[in-house]
Amino acid sequence: MQRKHLIVAIAAGLGLAGAIAFAANRGAIAPIFATAGTTASQTSPASVGSFAAPRDSFVRMAKPARPPAPPTVDDVGDVDSFGRNVRWLGQKSEVYGVDIDCAAWTAEDPAARCQQVANPATTTFYRFEDILRFNLPANASNSMFCYLLTPMFQAYFTGNNGTNAVVGSVAYSVTATVENPVLNTTGLVNPVTGAPFNGTFTTGTLAFEVFQTALVPQFPLTTTQRKSVACNAGISKRLLMETYGLTQAQANSFFANPTTLRLNVGGSARYVDRAVFSVAIRILGD
C-alpha cells in the first residue's frame, strides 16, 4: 500500500513538472489578479500586461507644484531689480585738492582741481562740479543705477603755533547730477525743489564725511581716511515714482532712454595746509 502511494506521488510530481515545462515553452507565467467586479477567469493576459497603467495615469494626472508668488515691496523693498543679474556699467576715478599752493598743482596739470587756502586758521570751502561723467546708452539698465564709491583723503594739518589746542577739520560730500530726456517732459515738476526738472536733478550718494581732530601746540598732524559706499544709493524706478513723482510709464521710459551721470564734490577744511582727495566710482545696473 505504501509503495502504491509513493508511485502516485511520483506521478503527480512528474505531471506538475511537465506542466511547468510546457508553460515555460509558451512564455512567462503571468500572475492572475482579480479586481472588484471581475473574477480570476475574466482576467486576460492583455489586462495583466497593462497592470501598471493605473499608476502611470496617476503620475500623468498629478499637477506640478504652483510657483511661489513674486515678492512684494514689503518683502524686499526694490521688487523691480529682485533676482536680476548685475550689469557692470563702467568705472572712473579723479583727484582734487585743497592747498596753500595750488600753483604747484596747475603747473603740473593746467586742468587740476585745487582750492587755494588763503589762511589755514579760517575755514576754506570748496566745490567742484562734473569731476566725473558717465554717458550711459538707452536700456543700459532695466530698473536702477547704483554706485560703488570709494572716497579717500590725506590731510596735512598746520602746526599749532599758539598756546591752546585748536580743532582742525576736513569735510567732503559727493553728489550725483542725473540728466535724462524724460525729465524734459512738459509740466513735470521736481517735488523736492518745487521747480521744473528741466532735464536734470541732483541727488546724494551717501558718500560724505566730517573729520575733526584736536591740534595741540607745536604738533603738526597728518591723517589718511577712507570709506566705501556699496550700492546703497542711486536711481531706481521706485525712487523716480515715490520721490520725484514720475508715473510708472515715465519711470519705464527713463531707463529706456540714454542717461548722463555727473559726479560733484564739495566740502571744507580748517587748519589744513594741504588735503589731497580722490574718489573712485563704479556704476552698476540690473
Protein Blocks (a to p, Z undefined) as FASTA:
>chain_A
ZZmmmmmmmmmmmmmmmmmmmmmmnopcddddddehiafklpcfklmmmmmmmmmmmmmm
pccddddddddfklnopamlgoiacddebdcdddddddfblmlmmmmmmkbccdddfblk
bccddddehkbccdddehkbfkbccddddddddddddddfbfbdcddddddddddddddf
klmpghiacfknopafklpacddehiacdddddddehiacddddddddehiaccdfklmm
mmnopafklmmmmmmpccddddddddddehifbdcdddddddddZZ
